[in-house]
Amino acid sequence: MSADLTFRQPTEADHARVLAALGPWWGGLKGEAGARERASLVPRLYFQHFTTFSRLAERPDGTLAAFLIGFVSQTDPSVAYIHFVGVDPQLHGQGIGRSLYEWFFGRVRESGVLKVKCITSPQNTGSRAYHARLGFEVSEVLPDYDGPGLDRVAFTRSLAAEPA
């Protein structure tokens, strides 16, 4: 992993920076409609109310290198959820994403979390493989998970047996 990165908790001022990365980092996937869809998944409220368990990585020049938006469930405090993660494609393969996940696992474990969950679309084979490598159980396709025609794949990782 690149040792010259700085990791910190995001602030509301970081919202625009993350939104700006959603197009180029995803290679224009699905064009303008895809960019709007991704932006709708990362509203400002995550940078106002869900920063305790979220993290940003910056280069020495202050540019965004990676981010993880996550939280502990309000309904079930033994469960945490990773909502959105991004790493600058120029930095893929350097362990930055893994370090964000490992930080999250440690942080939520301190709060009593026993299980971490997240989802992706069935077409996102890269995400499915990545989460499996990180020790997540990968579900079958869940039809209409987020509404009609919005199938998803769910990931679950137990933290119960891991050392603190």
DSSP file (Angstrom, degrees, kcal/mol; ACC not computed):
  #  RESIDUE AA STRUCTURE BP1 BP2  ACC     N-H-->O    O-->H-N    N-H-->O    O-->H-N    TCO  KAPPA ALPHA  PHI   PSI    X-CA   Y-CA   Z-CA
    1    1 A M              0   0    0      0, 0.0     2,-0.5     0, 0.0    94,-0.1   0.000 360.0 360.0 360.0 147.3    0.0    0.0    0.0
    2    2 A S    >   -     0   0    0      1,-0.2     3,-1.1    89,-0.1    92,-0.0  -0.521 360.0-159.4 -68.5 116.5    1.1    3.5   -0.7
    3    3 A A  T 3  S+     0   0    0     -2,-0.5    -1,-0.2     1,-0.2     0, 0.0   0.598  81.6  72.6 -74.6 -11.1    2.6    4.9    2.5
    4    4 A D  T 3  S+     0   0    0      2,-0.1    -1,-0.2     0, 0.0     2,-0.2   0.368  74.5 105.9 -89.5   8.1    2.2    8.5    1.5
    5    5 A L    <   -     0   0    0     -3,-1.1     2,-0.5    54,-0.1    54,-0.2  -0.609  59.7-145.1 -86.8 148.0   -1.6    8.5    1.8
    6    6 A T  E     -A   58   0A   0     52,-2.5    52,-2.6    -2,-0.2     2,-0.4  -0.946  11.8-155.5-110.2 132.1   -3.3   10.2    4.7
    7    7 A F  E     +A   57   0A   0     -2,-0.5     2,-0.3    50,-0.2    50,-0.2  -0.878  24.9 150.1-109.0 139.1   -6.5    8.6    6.1
    8    8 A R  E     -A   56   0A   0     48,-2.2    48,-3.0    -2,-0.4    -2,-0.0  -0.975  49.4 -83.3-157.5 169.0   -9.2   10.6    7.9
    9    9 A Q        -     0   0    0     -2,-0.3    46,-0.2    46,-0.2    43,-0.1  -0.607  52.5-117.0 -75.2 135.3  -12.9   10.9    8.7
   10   10 A P        -     0   0    0      0, 0.0     2,-0.3     0, 0.0    44,-0.1  -0.320  26.7-156.5 -71.9 159.2  -14.8   12.6    5.9
   11   11 A T    >   -     0   0    0      1,-0.0     3,-1.9    -2,-0.0     4,-0.4  -0.787  36.7 -96.1-124.7 171.3  -16.6   15.9    6.4
   12   12 A E  G >  S+     0   0    0      1,-0.3     3,-1.6    -2,-0.3     4,-0.4   0.838 121.5  65.1 -57.4 -33.4  -19.5   17.5    4.6
   13   13 A A  G 3  S+     0   0    0      1,-0.3     4,-0.4     2,-0.1     3,-0.3   0.686  93.2  62.9 -64.5 -17.6  -17.0   19.5    2.5
   14   14 A D  G <> S+     0   0    0     -3,-1.9     4,-2.2     1,-0.2    -1,-0.3   0.598  77.9  88.4 -82.4 -11.8  -15.8   16.2    1.0
   15   15 A H  H <> S+     0   0    0     -3,-1.6     4,-2.4    -4,-0.4     5,-0.2   0.921  88.1  46.5 -54.7 -50.1  -19.2   15.4   -0.6
   16   16 A A  H  > S+     0   0    0     -4,-0.4     4,-2.3    -3,-0.3    -1,-0.2   0.866 110.2  54.5 -63.1 -36.7  -18.5   17.2   -3.8
   17   17 A R  H  > S+     0   0    0     -4,-0.4     4,-1.0     2,-0.2    -1,-0.2   0.911 110.1  45.8 -64.2 -42.6  -15.0   15.6   -4.1
   18   18 A V  H >X S+     0   0    0     -4,-2.2     4,-1.0     1,-0.2     3,-0.7   0.930 111.7  51.5 -67.0 -44.6  -16.5   12.1   -3.8
   19   19 A L  H >X S+     0   0    0     -4,-2.4     3,-0.8     1,-0.2     4,-0.5   0.901 106.5  55.1 -57.9 -40.5  -19.2   12.9   -6.3
   20   20 A A  H 3< S+     0   0    0     -4,-2.3     3,-0.4     1,-0.2    -1,-0.2   0.783 106.4  52.1 -64.4 -26.6  -16.6   14.2   -8.8
   21   21 A A  H <X S+     0   0    0     -4,-1.0     4,-2.4    -3,-0.7     5,-0.4   0.700  89.2  79.8 -81.4 -19.6  -14.8   10.9   -8.6
   22   22 A L  H <X S+     0   0    0     -4,-1.0     4,-0.5    -3,-0.8     6,-0.2   0.784  95.3  44.3 -64.7 -29.1  -17.8    8.7   -9.3
   23   23 A G  H  <>S+     0   0    0     -4,-0.5     5,-2.2    -3,-0.4     3,-0.5   0.975 119.9  35.0 -76.8 -62.6  -17.6    9.3  -13.1
   24   24 A P  H >45S+     0   0    0      0, 0.0     3,-1.4     0, 0.0    -2,-0.2   0.871 116.1  54.3 -63.9 -37.5  -13.9    8.9  -13.9
   25   25 A W  H 3<5S+     0   0    0     -4,-2.4    -3,-0.2     1,-0.3    -2,-0.1   0.800 111.2  46.0 -69.1 -26.7  -13.3    6.2  -11.3
   26   26 A W  T ><5S-     0   0    0     -4,-0.5     3,-1.8    -3,-0.5    -1,-0.3   0.219 113.5-119.4 -99.4  14.2  -16.1    4.1  -12.7
   27   27 A G  T < 5 -     0   0    0     -3,-1.4     3,-0.1     1,-0.3    -2,-0.1   0.765  64.5 -61.8  59.5  30.0  -14.9    4.7  -16.3
   28   28 A G  T > <S-     0   0    0     -5,-2.2     3,-2.9     1,-0.2    -1,-0.3   0.698  76.5-171.0  71.9  17.3  -18.1    6.3  -17.4
   29   29 A L  T <  S-     0   0    0     -3,-1.8    -1,-0.2    -6,-0.3    -2,-0.1  -0.188  72.4  -0.9 -47.5 123.0  -20.0    3.1  -16.7
   30   30 A K  T >> S-     0   0    0      4,-0.1     4,-1.5    -3,-0.1     3,-0.6   0.625 109.4-114.1  66.2  17.2  -23.6    3.6  -18.1
   31   31 A G  H <> S-     0   0    0     -3,-2.9     4,-1.9     1,-0.2     5,-0.1  -0.180  72.5 -19.9  63.4-149.9  -22.7    7.1  -19.3
   32   32 A E  H 3> S+     0   0    0      1,-0.2     4,-2.3     2,-0.2    -1,-0.2   0.857 138.7  55.9 -63.5 -36.8  -24.4   10.1  -17.8
   33   33 A A  H <> S+     0   0    0     -3,-0.6     4,-2.3     1,-0.2    -1,-0.2   0.903 107.8  49.3 -63.1 -40.1  -27.3    8.0  -16.5
   34   34 A G  H  X S+     0   0    0     -4,-1.5     4,-2.6     2,-0.2    -2,-0.2   0.884 109.0  52.0 -65.3 -39.0  -24.8    5.8  -14.6
   35   35 A A  H  X S+     0   0    0     -4,-1.9     4,-2.4     2,-0.2    -2,-0.2   0.914 111.3  47.0 -63.9 -42.1  -23.1    8.9  -13.1
   36   36 A R  H  X S+     0   0    0     -4,-2.3     4,-2.2     2,-0.2    -2,-0.2   0.900 111.3  52.1 -64.7 -40.2  -26.4   10.2  -11.9
   37   37 A E  H  X S+     0   0    0     -4,-2.3     4,-0.9     2,-0.2    -2,-0.2   0.937 111.6  45.5 -62.1 -46.8  -27.3    6.8  -10.5
   38   38 A R  H >< S+     0   0    0     -4,-2.6     3,-0.8     1,-0.2     4,-0.5   0.909 111.4  52.9 -63.3 -41.5  -24.0    6.6   -8.5
   39   39 A A  H >< S+     0   0    0     -4,-2.4     3,-1.3     1,-0.3    -1,-0.2   0.876 104.0  56.5 -62.0 -36.3  -24.4   10.1   -7.3
   40   40 A S  H 3< S+     0   0    0     -4,-2.2    -1,-0.3     1,-0.3    -2,-0.2   0.748 101.9  57.9 -68.1 -20.9  -27.9    9.3   -6.0
   41   41 A L  T << S+     0   0    0     -4,-0.9    -1,-0.3    -3,-0.8    -2,-0.2   0.600 107.5  47.8 -81.7 -11.2  -26.3    6.5   -3.9
   42   42 A V  S <  S+     0   0    0     -3,-1.3    -1,-0.2    -4,-0.5    -2,-0.1  -0.501  77.9 173.4-128.6  63.4  -24.0    9.0   -2.1
   43   43 A P    >   -     0   0    0      0, 0.0     3,-1.8     0, 0.0     4,-0.4  -0.232  47.9-102.4 -69.7 163.6  -26.2   11.9   -1.0
   44   44 A R  T >> S+     0   0    0      1,-0.3     3,-2.0     2,-0.2     4,-0.7   0.786 112.7  76.4 -54.2 -31.7  -24.8   14.7    1.2
   45   45 A L  H >> S+     0   0    0      1,-0.3     4,-3.0     2,-0.2     3,-0.6   0.794  86.6  61.1 -57.6 -27.7  -26.5   13.2    4.3
   46   46 A Y  H <> S+     0   0    0     -3,-1.8     4,-0.9     1,-0.2    -1,-0.3   0.803 106.5  46.3 -66.3 -26.6  -23.8   10.5    4.5
   47   47 A F  H <4 S+     0   0    0     -3,-2.0    -1,-0.2    -4,-0.4    -2,-0.2   0.490 118.9  42.1 -92.9  -5.7  -21.3   13.3    4.9
   48   48 A Q  H << S+     0   0    0     -4,-0.7    -2,-0.2    -3,-0.6    -3,-0.2   0.760 131.9  13.7-102.2 -38.5  -23.4   15.0    7.6
   49   49 A H  H  < S+     0   0    0     -4,-3.0    -3,-0.2    -5,-0.2    -2,-0.1   0.471 121.6  51.0-123.8  -4.7  -24.7   12.1    9.6
   50   50 A F     <  +     0   0    0     -4,-0.9    20,-0.4    -5,-0.4     3,-0.2  -0.149  69.0 108.3-131.0  40.1  -22.7    8.9    8.9
   51   51 A T    >   +     0   0    0      1,-0.2     3,-1.6     2,-0.1    -1,-0.1   0.659  54.5  83.8 -94.5 -15.1  -19.0    9.9    9.2
   52   52 A T  T 3  S+     0   0    0      1,-0.3    -1,-0.2    -3,-0.1    19,-0.1   0.869 106.3  28.5 -56.4 -38.5  -18.1    8.1   12.4
   53   53 A F  T 3  S+     0   0    0     17,-0.5    -1,-0.3    -3,-0.2     2,-0.3   0.052 106.3  94.9-112.6  24.0  -17.5    4.8   10.6
   54   54 A S    <   -     0   0    0     -3,-1.6     2,-0.3    15,-0.2    15,-0.2  -0.759  52.9-164.4-112.9 161.4  -16.5    6.3    7.2
   55   55 A R  E     - B   0  68A   0     13,-2.5    13,-2.6    -2,-0.3     2,-0.3  -0.999  10.3-160.9-150.1 144.6  -13.0    7.0    5.9
   56   56 A L  E     -AB   8  67A   0    -48,-3.0   -48,-2.2    -2,-0.3     2,-0.4  -0.929   8.6-153.1-120.6 150.0  -11.2    9.0    3.2
   57   57 A A  E     -AB   7  66A   0      9,-2.8     8,-3.2    -2,-0.3     9,-1.6  -0.992  16.3-172.0-121.0 134.0   -7.6    8.5    1.8
   58   58 A E  E     -AB   6  64A   0    -52,-2.6   -52,-2.5    -2,-0.4     6,-0.2  -0.926  20.6-124.8-125.3 149.0   -5.8   11.5    0.3
   59   59 A R    >   -     0   0    0      4,-2.6     3,-2.3    -2,-0.3   -54,-0.1  -0.351  43.2 -95.2 -77.5 168.3   -2.5   11.9   -1.5
   60   60 A P  T 3  S+     0   0    0      0, 0.0    -1,-0.1     0, 0.0   -55,-0.1   0.805 127.2  57.2 -57.1 -29.2    0.1   14.3   -0.3
   61   61 A D  T 3  S-     0   0    0      2,-0.1    -2,-0.0     1,-0.0     0, 0.0   0.433 121.0-108.9 -83.2   3.6   -1.3   17.0   -2.6
   62   62 A G  S <  S+     0   0    0     -3,-2.3     2,-0.1     1,-0.3     3,-0.1   0.379  71.5 140.6  90.1  -4.3   -4.7   16.6   -1.0
   63   63 A T        -     0   0    0      1,-0.1    -4,-2.6    -5,-0.1    -1,-0.3  -0.430  61.4 -97.3 -74.5 150.4   -6.4   14.9   -4.0
   64   64 A L  E     +B   58   0A   0     -6,-0.2    -6,-0.2     1,-0.2    -1,-0.1  -0.445  42.9 169.9 -69.4 131.8   -8.8   12.1   -3.2
   65   65 A A  E     -     0   0A   0     -8,-3.2    23,-2.8     1,-0.4     2,-0.3   0.702  62.9 -20.7-110.2 -34.4   -7.4    8.6   -3.4
   66   66 A A  E     -BC  57  87A   0     -9,-1.6    -9,-2.8    21,-0.2    -1,-0.4  -0.982  53.4-162.8-168.3 163.3  -10.1    6.4   -1.9
   67   67 A F  E     -BC  56  86A   0     19,-2.5    19,-2.3    -2,-0.3     2,-0.4  -0.990   6.7-162.2-154.8 155.2  -13.2    6.5    0.3
   68   68 A L  E     -BC  55  85A   0    -13,-2.6   -13,-2.5    -2,-0.3     2,-0.6  -0.980   7.0-163.4-138.2 126.8  -15.4    4.1    2.3
   69   69 A I  E     + C   0  84A   0     15,-3.0    14,-2.4    -2,-0.4    15,-1.5  -0.956  30.9 143.7-111.0 116.7  -18.9    5.1    3.5
   70   70 A G  E     - C   0  82A   0     -2,-0.6   -17,-0.5   -20,-0.4     2,-0.3  -0.931  21.8-175.9-147.3 169.0  -20.2    2.8    6.2
   71   71 A F  E     - C   0  81A   0     10,-2.3    10,-3.2    -2,-0.3     2,-0.4  -0.983  31.6-103.2-160.1 164.3  -22.3    2.8    9.4
   72   72 A V  E     - C   0  80A   0     -2,-0.3     8,-0.3     8,-0.3     6,-0.1  -0.814  51.9-101.3 -92.7 136.9  -23.6    0.7   12.3
   73   73 A S        -     0   0    0      6,-2.9     6,-0.2     3,-0.4    -1,-0.1  -0.314  19.9-154.2 -60.3 133.4  -27.2   -0.3   11.9
   74   74 A Q  S    S+     0   0    0      1,-0.1    -1,-0.2     2,-0.1    -2,-0.0   0.772  97.8  48.0 -74.8 -27.8  -29.6    1.8   14.0
   75   75 A T  S    S+     0   0    0      1,-0.3    -1,-0.1     4,-0.1    -2,-0.1   0.870 128.2  18.7 -80.6 -39.8  -32.0   -1.2   14.0
   76   76 A D    >   -     0   0    0      3,-0.2     3,-2.4     1,-0.1    -3,-0.4  -0.834  65.0-166.7-136.5  94.9  -29.5   -3.8   15.0
   77   77 A P  T 3  S+     0   0    0      0, 0.0    -1,-0.1     0, 0.0    -3,-0.1   0.521  85.5  69.3 -64.3  -3.7  -26.3   -2.5   16.6
   78   78 A S  T 3  S+     0   0    0     35,-0.2    36,-3.0    36,-0.1    37,-1.7   0.455  95.2  68.0 -88.8   0.3  -24.6   -5.9   16.1
   79   79 A V  E <   - d   0 115A   0     -3,-2.4    -6,-2.9    34,-0.2     2,-0.3  -0.956  62.3-169.3-122.5 137.2  -24.6   -5.3   12.4
   80   80 A A  E     -Cd  72 116A   0     35,-2.6    37,-2.5    -2,-0.4     2,-0.4  -0.861  10.1-148.1-118.8 159.5  -22.7   -2.8   10.3
   81   81 A Y  E     -Cd  71 117A   0    -10,-3.2   -10,-2.3    -2,-0.3     2,-0.7  -0.992   8.0-150.2-133.4 129.8  -23.1   -1.9    6.7
   82   82 A I  E     +C   70   0A   0     35,-2.5    37,-0.4    -2,-0.4   -12,-0.3  -0.894  20.6 179.4 -96.9 114.9  -20.6   -0.8    4.1
   83   83 A H  E     -     0   0A   0    -14,-2.4     2,-0.3    -2,-0.7   -13,-0.2   0.895  58.4  -3.3 -88.0 -43.8  -22.6    1.4    1.7
   84   84 A F  E     -C   69   0A   0    -15,-1.5   -15,-3.0    34,-0.0     2,-0.4  -0.977  56.6-177.0-156.3 136.4  -20.1    2.6   -0.9
   85   85 A V  E     +C   68   0A   0     -2,-0.3     2,-0.3   -17,-0.2   -17,-0.2  -0.997   5.5 177.2-136.3 139.5  -16.4    2.3   -1.5
   86   86 A G  E     -C   67   0A   0    -19,-2.3   -19,-2.5    -2,-0.4     2,-0.4  -0.997   9.1-173.7-144.6 141.8  -14.2    3.7   -4.2
   87   87 A V  E     -C   66   0A   0     -2,-0.3   -21,-0.2   -21,-0.2     5,-0.1  -1.000  40.4-104.1-130.9 132.3  -10.5    3.6   -5.0
   88   88 A D    >   -     0   0    0    -23,-2.8     3,-2.8    -2,-0.4     4,-0.3  -0.328  31.3-129.5 -51.2 125.6   -8.8    5.7   -7.7
   89   89 A P  G >  S+     0   0    0      0, 0.0     3,-1.2     0, 0.0    -1,-0.2   0.781 106.6  65.6 -54.5 -28.1   -8.2    3.2  -10.5
   90   90 A Q  G 3  S+     0   0    0      1,-0.2    -2,-0.1   -25,-0.0   -25,-0.0   0.698 105.6  45.4 -65.3 -16.5   -4.6    4.3  -10.7
   91   91 A L  G X  S+     0   0    0     -3,-2.8     3,-1.3   -26,-0.2     5,-0.4   0.340  82.1 129.8-109.1   4.3   -4.1    3.0   -7.2
   92   92 A H  T <   +     0   0    0     -3,-1.2    -4,-0.0    -4,-0.3     0, 0.0  -0.256  68.2  28.5 -58.8 146.8   -5.9   -0.4   -7.7
   93   93 A G  T 3  S+     0   0    0      1,-0.0    -1,-0.2   -92,-0.0    -3,-0.0   0.505  90.8 101.5  83.0   4.8   -3.9   -3.4   -6.5
   94   94 A Q  S <  S-     0   0    0     -3,-1.3    -2,-0.1   -92,-0.0   -92,-0.1   0.374  96.2-107.6-102.7   4.0   -2.0   -1.5   -3.8
   95   95 A G  S  > S+     0   0    0    -94,-0.1     4,-2.2    -4,-0.1     5,-0.1   0.560  82.6 124.4  86.4   7.8   -4.1   -2.7   -0.8
   96   96 A I  H  > S+     0   0    0     -5,-0.4     4,-2.0     2,-0.2     5,-0.2   0.937  75.4  46.5 -69.0 -45.9   -5.8    0.6   -0.2
   97   97 A G  H  > S+     0   0    0      1,-0.2     4,-2.4     2,-0.2    -1,-0.2   0.937 112.9  50.3 -59.6 -46.8   -9.3   -0.8   -0.5
   98   98 A R  H  > S+     0   0    0      1,-0.2     4,-3.0     2,-0.2     5,-0.2   0.898 108.4  52.7 -58.6 -41.4   -8.3   -3.7    1.8
   99   99 A S  H  X S+     0   0    0     -4,-2.2     4,-2.3     2,-0.2    -1,-0.2   0.875 108.6  50.4 -65.5 -35.6   -6.9   -1.2    4.4
  100  100 A L  H  X S+     0   0    0     -4,-2.0     4,-2.4     2,-0.2    -2,-0.2   0.932 112.8  46.1 -65.2 -44.9  -10.2    0.7    4.4
  101  101 A Y  H  X S+     0   0    0     -4,-2.4     4,-3.0     2,-0.2    -2,-0.2   0.933 112.8  49.5 -62.3 -46.3  -12.2   -2.5    4.9
  102  102 A E  H  X S+     0   0    0     -4,-3.0     4,-2.3     1,-0.2    -1,-0.2   0.891 110.6  50.8 -62.9 -39.2   -9.8   -3.7    7.7
  103  103 A W  H  X S+     0   0    0     -4,-2.3     4,-2.7    -5,-0.2    -1,-0.2   0.943 111.7  48.3 -60.3 -46.5  -10.0   -0.3    9.4
  104  104 A F  H  X S+     0   0    0     -4,-2.4     4,-2.9     1,-0.2     5,-0.3   0.927 109.7  51.6 -60.1 -47.2  -13.8   -0.5    9.2
  105  105 A F  H  X S+     0   0    0     -4,-3.0     4,-2.1     1,-0.2    -1,-0.2   0.930 113.7  44.6 -56.4 -46.5  -13.9   -4.0   10.6
  106  106 A G  H  X S+     0   0    0     -4,-2.3     4,-1.6     2,-0.2    -1,-0.2   0.913 113.9  49.3 -64.6 -43.2  -11.7   -3.0   13.6
  107  107 A R  H  X S+     0   0    0     -4,-2.7     4,-0.5     1,-0.2    -2,-0.2   0.922 115.0  41.9 -64.7 -46.0  -13.7    0.2   14.2
  108  108 A V  H ><>S+     0   0    0     -4,-2.9     5,-2.1     1,-0.2     3,-1.0   0.849 108.2  60.3 -73.9 -31.5  -17.1   -1.4   14.2
  109  109 A R  H ><5S+     0   0    0     -4,-2.1     3,-1.9    -5,-0.3    -1,-0.2   0.896  99.2  58.3 -59.2 -39.1  -15.9   -4.4   16.2
  110  110 A E  H 3<5S+     0   0    0     -4,-1.6    -1,-0.3     1,-0.3    -2,-0.2   0.747 103.7  53.7 -60.8 -23.1  -15.0   -1.9   19.0
  111  111 A S  T <<5S-     0   0    0     -3,-1.0    -1,-0.3    -4,-0.5    -2,-0.2   0.319 128.4 -96.8 -94.4   6.2  -18.6   -0.9   19.0
  112  112 A G  T < 5 +     0   0    0     -3,-1.9    -3,-0.2     1,-0.3     2,-0.2   0.572  68.5 157.1  92.7   9.5  -19.9   -4.4   19.4
  113  113 A V      < +     0   0    0     -5,-2.1    -1,-0.3     1,-0.1   -34,-0.2  -0.489  18.7 178.6 -72.0 137.0  -20.6   -5.3   15.8
  114  114 A L        +     0   0    0    -36,-3.0    45,-3.5     1,-0.3    46,-1.1   0.541  65.3  35.2-110.7 -15.1  -20.6   -9.0   15.0
  115  115 A K  E     -dE  79 158A   0    -37,-1.7   -35,-2.6    43,-0.3     2,-0.4  -1.000  59.3-156.4-147.9 139.0  -21.5   -8.9   11.3
  116  116 A V  E     -dE  80 157A   0     41,-2.8    41,-2.7    -2,-0.3     2,-0.3  -0.957  18.1-174.0-116.7 135.7  -20.8   -6.6    8.3
  117  117 A K  E     +dE  81 156A   0    -37,-2.5   -35,-2.5    -2,-0.4     2,-0.3  -0.882  12.0 156.6-125.6 157.1  -23.0   -6.5    5.3
  118  118 A C  E     - E   0 155A   0     37,-1.6    37,-3.3    -2,-0.3     2,-0.3  -0.950  19.8-145.4-164.7 170.5  -23.0   -4.9    1.9
  119  119 A I  E     + E   0 154A   0    -37,-0.4     2,-0.3    -2,-0.3    35,-0.2  -0.900  11.6 179.7-138.0 165.0  -24.6   -5.4   -1.6
  120  120 A T  E     - E   0 153A   0     33,-1.9    33,-2.8    -2,-0.3    -2,-0.0  -0.943  39.9 -84.6-152.5 173.3  -23.8   -5.0   -5.3
  121  121 A S    >   -     0   0    0     -2,-0.3     3,-1.6    31,-0.2    31,-0.2  -0.546  39.5-117.3 -79.1 151.1  -25.5   -5.6   -8.6
  122  122 A P  T 3  S+     0   0    0      0, 0.0    -1,-0.1     0, 0.0    30,-0.1   0.799 113.4  60.4 -59.4 -27.9  -25.2   -9.1  -10.0
  123  123 A Q  T 3  S+     0   0    0      1,-0.2     2,-2.2     2,-0.1     3,-0.2   0.659  79.2  91.2 -74.3 -15.6  -23.3   -7.7  -13.0
  124  124 A N    <>  +     0   0    0     -3,-1.6     4,-2.0     1,-0.2    -1,-0.2  -0.480  46.8 161.8 -83.5  73.8  -20.5   -6.4  -10.8
  125  125 A T  H  >  +     0   0    0     -2,-2.2     4,-2.4     1,-0.2    -1,-0.2   0.813  70.0  58.8 -65.5 -30.8  -18.4   -9.5  -11.0
  126  126 A G  H  > S+     0   0    0     -3,-0.2     4,-2.5     2,-0.2    -1,-0.2   0.924 107.8  45.4 -63.6 -44.0  -15.3   -7.6   -9.8
  127  127 A S  H  > S+     0   0    0      2,-0.2     4,-2.7     1,-0.2     5,-0.2   0.897 111.3  53.3 -65.8 -40.5  -17.0   -6.6   -6.6
  128  128 A R  H  X S+     0   0    0     -4,-2.0     4,-1.8     1,-0.2    -2,-0.2   0.937 113.2  42.8 -60.5 -46.7  -18.3  -10.1   -6.1
  129  129 A A  H  X S+     0   0    0     -4,-2.4     4,-2.1     2,-0.2    -2,-0.2   0.905 113.5  52.5 -66.7 -41.4  -14.8  -11.6   -6.4
  130  130 A Y  H  X S+     0   0    0     -4,-2.5     4,-1.5     1,-0.2    -2,-0.2   0.938 109.9  47.4 -61.3 -48.0  -13.2   -8.8   -4.3
  131  131 A H  H  <>S+     0   0    0     -4,-2.7     5,-2.5     1,-0.2    -1,-0.2   0.867 109.4  53.9 -64.7 -35.7  -15.6   -9.3   -1.4
  132  132 A A  H ><5S+     0   0    0     -4,-1.8     3,-1.5    -5,-0.2    -1,-0.2   0.913 107.1  51.7 -62.5 -41.4  -15.1  -13.1   -1.5
  133  133 A R  H 3<5S+     0   0    0     -4,-2.1    -1,-0.2     1,-0.3    -2,-0.2   0.809 105.3  56.8 -64.5 -28.7  -11.4  -12.6   -1.2
  134  134 A L  T 3<5S-     0   0    0     -4,-1.5    -1,-0.3    -5,-0.2    -2,-0.2   0.416 127.1 -99.2 -83.3   2.6  -12.0  -10.4    1.8
  135  135 A G  T < 5S+     0   0    0     -3,-1.5    23,-0.3     1,-0.3     2,-0.2   0.596  73.9 144.4  93.9  11.0  -13.8  -13.2    3.5
  136  136 A F      < -     0   0    0     -5,-2.5     2,-0.4    -6,-0.1    -1,-0.3  -0.593  51.8-123.7 -80.2 143.6  -17.4  -12.2    2.8
  137  137 A E  E     -F  156   0A   0     19,-3.6    19,-1.9    -2,-0.2     2,-0.5  -0.739  28.7-143.9 -78.2 135.7  -20.0  -14.9    2.2
  138  138 A V  E     -F  155   0A   0     -2,-0.4    17,-0.2    17,-0.2     2,-0.0  -0.913  10.5-144.4-110.0 125.6  -21.6  -14.1   -1.2
  139  139 A S  E     -     0   0A   0     15,-2.8     3,-0.1    -2,-0.5     2,-0.1  -0.244  23.0 -99.9 -78.3 169.3  -25.3  -14.8   -1.7
  140  140 A E  E     -     0   0A   0      1,-0.2    14,-0.5    13,-0.1     2,-0.2  -0.296  65.8 -65.4 -70.3 171.8  -27.1  -16.0   -4.8
  141  141 A V  E     -F  153   0A   0     12,-0.1    12,-0.2     1,-0.1    -1,-0.2  -0.469  49.1-146.0 -63.8 131.8  -28.8  -13.2   -6.9
  142  142 A L  E >   -F  152   0A   0     10,-3.7    10,-1.6    -2,-0.2     3,-1.4  -0.868  18.2-136.2-103.6 100.0  -31.6  -11.7   -4.9
  143  143 A P  T 3  S-     0   0    0      0, 0.0     8,-0.1     0, 0.0     4,-0.1  -0.260  79.5  -3.2 -61.6 138.8  -34.4  -10.8   -7.4
  144  144 A D  T >  S+     0   0    0      1,-0.1     3,-1.6     2,-0.1     7,-0.2   0.716  81.8 152.8  57.0  25.2  -36.1   -7.4   -7.0
  145  145 A Y  T <  S+     0   0    0     -3,-1.4     6,-0.2     1,-0.3    -1,-0.1   0.886  79.4  26.4 -52.4 -46.0  -34.0   -6.8   -3.8
  146  146 A D  T 3  S-     0   0    0      4,-2.3    -1,-0.3     1,-0.4     5,-0.1   0.094 137.4 -59.7-107.0  21.6  -34.2   -3.0   -4.2
  147  147 A G  S X  S-     0   0    0     -3,-1.6     3,-2.5     3,-0.2    -1,-0.4  -0.592  92.1 -19.3 124.1 174.0  -37.5   -2.9   -6.2
  148  148 A P  T 3  S-     0   0    0      0, 0.0     3,-0.0     0, 0.0    -3,-0.0  -0.264 133.5  -0.1 -55.5 123.3  -38.8   -4.4   -9.5
  149  149 A G  T 3  S+     0   0    0      1,-0.1     2,-0.9    -2,-0.0    -4,-0.0   0.468 100.2 115.4  78.2   1.6  -35.9   -5.3  -11.7
  150  150 A L    <   +     0   0    0     -3,-2.5    -4,-2.3   -29,-0.0    -3,-0.2  -0.616  44.8 178.4-105.9  72.2  -33.3   -4.2   -9.2
  151  151 A D        -     0   0    0     -2,-0.9     2,-0.3    -7,-0.2   -10,-0.1  -0.364   3.8-173.7 -71.3 151.9  -31.6   -7.5   -8.4
  152  152 A R  E     - F   0 142A   0    -10,-1.6   -10,-3.7   -31,-0.2     2,-0.4  -0.937  24.8-135.1-141.5 164.5  -28.7   -7.5   -6.0
  153  153 A V  E     -EF 120 141A   0    -33,-2.8   -33,-1.9    -2,-0.3     2,-0.3  -0.990  27.4-145.7-118.0 132.0  -26.1   -9.8   -4.5
  154  154 A A  E     -E  119   0A   0    -14,-0.5   -15,-2.8    -2,-0.4     2,-0.4  -0.765   7.5-158.0-103.0 145.6  -25.6   -9.6   -0.7
  155  155 A F  E     -EF 118 138A   0    -37,-3.3   -37,-1.6    -2,-0.3     2,-0.4  -0.952   9.1-176.6-119.2 140.3  -22.3  -10.0    1.2
  156  156 A T  E     -EF 117 137A   0    -19,-1.9   -19,-3.6    -2,-0.4     2,-0.4  -0.997   4.1-175.6-137.9 132.7  -22.0  -10.9    4.8
  157  157 A R  E     -E  116   0A   0    -41,-2.7   -41,-2.8    -2,-0.4     2,-0.3  -0.988  19.0-139.7-129.8 124.9  -18.8  -11.2    6.9
  158  158 A S  E     -E  115   0A   0     -2,-0.4   -43,-0.3   -23,-0.3   -44,-0.1  -0.613  17.8-179.1 -79.8 137.5  -18.9  -12.4   10.5
  159  159 A L    >   +     0   0    0    -45,-3.5     3,-1.0    -2,-0.3   -44,-0.2   0.401  61.1  95.8-108.4  -4.0  -16.6  -10.6   12.9
  160  160 A A  T 3  S+     0   0    0    -46,-1.1   -45,-0.1     1,-0.3    -1,-0.1   0.852  88.5  38.5 -60.0 -40.3  -17.6  -12.7   15.9
  161  161 A A  T 3  S+     0   0    0    -47,-0.2    -1,-0.3     2,-0.1    -2,-0.1   0.491  95.2 101.8 -91.9  -2.7  -14.7  -15.2   15.7
  162  162 A E  S <  S-     0   0    0     -3,-1.0     2,-0.1     1,-0.1    -3,-0.0  -0.557  79.9-106.8 -83.9 144.7  -12.0  -12.7   14.7
  163  163 A P              0   0    0      0, 0.0    -1,-0.1     0, 0.0    -2,-0.1  -0.404 360.0 360.0 -66.4 144.9   -9.5  -11.4   17.3
  164  164 A A              0   0    0     -2,-0.1    -2,-0.0   -55,-0.1   -54,-0.0   0.468 360.0 360.0 -75.1 360.0  -10.1   -7.8   18.5
